[in-house]
Amino acid sequence: EVTEKLEEVVMIWIKQIRQVLVESEQIRKETDDVGPSAELEHWKSRMSSFNSLLDEIKSSRVKKIISILQAARSKTLKQWKELDGSITIAANEAKDNVRYLYTLDKFFGPLANASPVMMEHIPSLMSTVCMIYCTSPYYNTSEHMTSLFLKITNQMINTCKTYLCEG
């Protein structure tokens, strides 16, 4: 009876964790003119969410319940272990992406505040993006790079618009 109650609790956790994972994979709704700082903020938010979830999964309360279910040879543990692995991967991806995107952060301010003749910043910015693409185990996908380049381009367009309106 105790095992059944604990399995019910774990199944609720599994459902909630799956929901978090599904939501994290949904397409982001962003305005057309969002700049590259939004990309860093997105990954910082994901990192915070997944790290909180990992902390909860590693809490003594959860560990006790899982160990009781292990002793009872519960079948729910297979799903639990898969989700635990998925959360760990998602947390590692977010942490890694934040680390890499922080290397671009120093370009975001000058890109936003420069005159349209931003050429001095572009080579270093592109070198850093190339480094991320070549070395990041998670961020080097077409989807992530396209999103980043779109945001960088948006920032350049916004800077030009601001310059024209002030001039």
VMD Tcl script that draws the C-alpha trace (Angstrom):
set ca {
  {0.00 0.00 0.00}
  {2.85 2.38 0.86}
  {4.57 1.48 -2.40}
  {1.41 2.22 -4.36}
  {1.05 5.64 -2.73}
  {4.69 6.45 -3.45}
  {4.28 5.30 -7.05}
  {1.30 7.65 -7.39}
  {3.45 10.52 -6.11}
  {6.26 9.67 -8.53}
  {3.80 9.44 -11.43}
  {2.57 12.95 -10.59}
  {6.19 14.16 -10.60}
  {6.79 12.40 -13.93}
  {3.77 14.12 -15.44}
  {4.91 17.53 -14.14}
  {8.48 17.04 -15.36}
  {7.27 15.95 -18.80}
  {5.18 19.13 -18.95}
  {8.24 21.26 -18.13}
  {10.24 19.49 -20.85}
  {7.46 19.89 -23.42}
  {7.07 23.59 -22.62}
  {10.81 24.14 -22.87}
  {10.84 22.74 -26.40}
  {7.97 24.86 -27.69}
  {8.72 27.54 -30.26}
  {9.37 30.89 -28.64}
  {7.14 33.80 -29.51}
  {9.34 36.85 -29.95}
  {8.84 40.23 -31.52}
  {10.39 40.81 -34.91}
  {12.92 43.30 -33.59}
  {14.24 41.42 -30.54}
  {18.01 41.70 -30.16}
  {20.69 39.16 -29.22}
  {20.50 39.93 -25.49}
  {17.13 38.16 -25.51}
  {18.88 34.94 -26.55}
  {21.14 35.09 -23.50}
  {18.19 35.92 -21.22}
  {16.20 32.99 -22.63}
  {18.98 30.51 -21.85}
  {19.62 32.04 -18.41}
  {15.95 31.55 -17.60}
  {16.03 27.95 -18.84}
  {19.20 27.28 -16.85}
  {17.57 28.63 -13.69}
  {14.42 26.53 -14.22}
  {16.25 23.30 -14.93}
  {18.75 23.83 -12.11}
  {15.86 24.33 -9.68}
  {14.26 21.17 -10.96}
  {17.53 19.26 -10.59}
  {17.92 20.56 -7.04}
  {14.44 19.28 -6.23}
  {15.12 15.89 -7.84}
  {18.31 15.56 -5.80}
  {16.65 16.53 -2.51}
  {16.75 14.06 0.34}
  {12.95 13.67 0.29}
  {12.92 12.60 -3.35}
  {15.96 10.36 -2.89}
  {14.23 8.56 0.00}
  {11.12 7.91 -2.04}
  {13.15 6.67 -5.01}
  {15.22 4.35 -2.80}
  {12.05 2.88 -1.26}
  {10.69 2.25 -4.76}
  {14.01 0.70 -5.79}
  {13.80 -1.70 -2.86}
  {10.24 -2.56 -3.91}
  {11.39 -3.00 -7.54}
  {8.82 -0.52 -8.79}
  {8.24 -0.34 -12.52}
  {7.78 3.45 -12.38}
  {11.52 3.88 -11.86}
  {12.30 3.24 -15.53}
  {10.28 6.32 -16.55}
  {11.75 8.28 -13.65}
  {15.33 7.49 -14.68}
  {14.64 8.47 -18.29}
  {13.19 11.81 -17.21}
  {16.00 12.39 -14.73}
  {18.42 11.93 -17.62}
  {16.42 14.27 -19.87}
  {16.36 16.98 -17.21}
  {20.11 16.60 -16.68}
  {20.74 16.95 -20.41}
  {18.46 20.00 -20.65}
  {20.17 21.62 -17.64}
  {23.61 20.94 -19.12}
  {22.53 22.37 -22.47}
  {21.20 25.55 -20.88}
  {24.30 25.98 -18.71}
  {26.60 25.41 -21.67}
  {24.65 27.81 -23.91}
  {24.71 30.52 -21.25}
  {28.47 30.09 -20.91}
  {29.00 30.45 -24.65}
  {26.51 33.30 -25.12}
  {28.20 35.26 -22.34}
  {31.24 35.45 -24.63}
  {29.05 37.48 -27.01}
  {27.60 39.71 -24.29}
  {30.45 42.21 -24.56}
  {29.39 42.89 -28.17}
  {25.71 43.46 -27.46}
  {26.13 46.91 -25.86}
  {28.40 48.33 -28.57}
  {26.17 46.81 -31.25}
  {23.14 48.55 -29.75}
  {24.84 51.90 -29.17}
  {27.13 52.23 -32.17}
  {26.57 54.37 -35.21}
  {25.55 52.47 -38.34}
  {29.23 52.26 -39.21}
  {29.59 49.27 -36.86}
  {32.25 47.57 -38.89}
  {34.82 47.68 -36.08}
  {32.69 45.32 -33.98}
  {31.63 42.88 -36.68}
  {34.87 40.88 -37.20}
  {35.26 40.14 -33.48}
  {31.57 39.36 -33.14}
  {31.68 36.94 -36.08}
  {34.86 35.29 -34.77}
  {33.14 34.69 -31.44}
  {30.01 33.30 -33.12}
  {32.26 31.02 -35.20}
  {34.02 29.85 -32.02}
  {30.66 29.03 -30.44}
  {29.56 27.15 -33.55}
  {32.79 25.15 -33.69}
  {33.10 24.31 -30.00}
  {29.67 24.23 -28.36}
  {28.26 20.72 -28.05}
  {24.69 22.09 -27.85}
  {24.47 25.51 -29.49}
  {25.97 24.57 -32.84}
  {22.67 23.64 -34.47}
  {21.16 25.37 -37.46}
  {18.15 26.35 -35.36}
  {20.20 28.03 -32.62}
  {22.60 29.75 -35.00}
  {19.77 31.06 -37.19}
  {18.02 32.45 -34.12}
  {21.21 34.14 -32.97}
  {22.01 35.64 -36.38}
  {18.44 36.88 -36.69}
  {18.72 38.65 -33.34}
  {22.12 40.14 -34.21}
  {20.68 41.42 -37.50}
  {17.64 42.81 -35.68}
  {19.95 44.71 -33.35}
  {21.89 46.15 -36.28}
  {18.64 47.27 -37.94}
  {17.38 48.81 -34.67}
  {20.67 50.68 -34.28}
  {20.40 52.03 -37.83}
  {16.76 53.09 -37.27}
  {17.66 54.89 -34.06}
  {20.57 56.65 -35.81}
  {18.32 57.79 -38.69}
  {15.59 59.06 -36.35}
  {18.10 61.04 -34.27}
  {19.92 62.47 -37.30}
}
mol new
graphics top color blue
foreach p $ca { graphics top sphere $p radius 0.5 }
foreach p [lrange $ca 0 end-1] q [lrange $ca 1 end] { graphics top cylinder $p $q radius 0.2 }
display resetview
